Amino acid sequence: MFLTISTTGTPERPATDLGFLLHKHPDKAQAFSTSYGTAHVLYPEASVERCTAALLLEVDAVALVRRGKGRAAAEPRRRARAVRQRPPVRRLVPARRGAEARCSPAR
């Protein structure tokens, strides 16, 4: 995925302030790891008059499925959860008065 955002500026309010807003320095390209791949932030154009920030996101689809964050990985878990649901277990609890036992829901 590739996303760009651009702004224009004046000498009093330079366009490179976009880097300040994004917390990234316009003079260097940066890359960092995320839970879904690698994100690269760079500035193809950075001047006082115009500044463009670009985000390149490399999504690692294989790792998403292996880690169980993809839609295909969620289906088996959803079915397994439905199969494991059981009605509440009842157990015998001695009554307070008398020796007979009664059924009560488990807590």
N, C-alpha and C positions, 0 to 999 in steps of 0.2 A: 504494500500500500504506500502511496506517495502523496503527501499533503504539503502544499505551500501556502504561505500567508505573506502578503506584502503590505508595506505602508510607505507613505511619502512624508517628507519632513522639510524643515527650513533650517537655516543656520542657528536660529534661537532654540528650535526644538528638533534636534537631529533624528533622522529615521532610525539610526542605529540604537535608539532607546528601546526598540523592539527586543533586542537581546537582553536588556535589563528586565523587561516584563516577562520574558520566557526563562530567565535565570540561566542563560547560556551566553557565552562570549562569542561575538560575531567573527572574531579572527581565527577561530579554530573549529574544526569538525569534532564532534563528540559522538561516542557510541556507548550505549549501556544496555545491559541485559534486563529483560522483563520476563514475566511468567509465561508469555506467549511467543517469545522470540527476541530479536535484537532490534533496538531502535537507534537510528542514526540521525543526529541533528546537525545541520550545516547551513551556512549562509552563502548561497551562490552569488548574491549581490548585496553589498553592504557599503553604502555611502551616506553622506549627510542628506542627500536628496531622496534616495530610495533605498529600502532595505527589504530583502526577501528571506524568510526563514523556510527551510524545507525539512520535513520529517519523513524519513524512509523507514518503514517498518517491515522487517523480514519476519513473517510468521512461520514458525516451525510446526507445521501441521502434524507431523509424525510424533513429535514430542507431546503435543496437546492430547492426542489420542492415547499415547502410552501412559501419560500422567492422569488420565481420566478427566480431562477438562473439555473434551469435545462432545458433541451431541451423540455420536455413535457409541462412545464409551459410557454414556449415562443410561442408555436403554437397558442393558443387562442388569445394572444395579437397581433400576426402578422396578423391573419385573421381579427381581429377587426380594426386594423389600416387601412387595405385595404378597408374595408367597409366604414369607416369614411372619406376617401379622396373624396373631392368634387371639381368640377371645380371652378375657382375663381369667387367670387361674383361680379356682376357689379352693380354699383349704379348710380343714376342720379346726375350729377354735373352741376350746372348752368354754362352756357357759359359766357365767359368774355365779348363778344360783343353780344348784343341782348338778348332777353328774352327766347329764345328756350333752351331746355335742351338736353344734349347729354350723351351718355353712355361712361364710362371710367372704366378701371380696378381698383379694390380696391387696396389700398396701405397699 
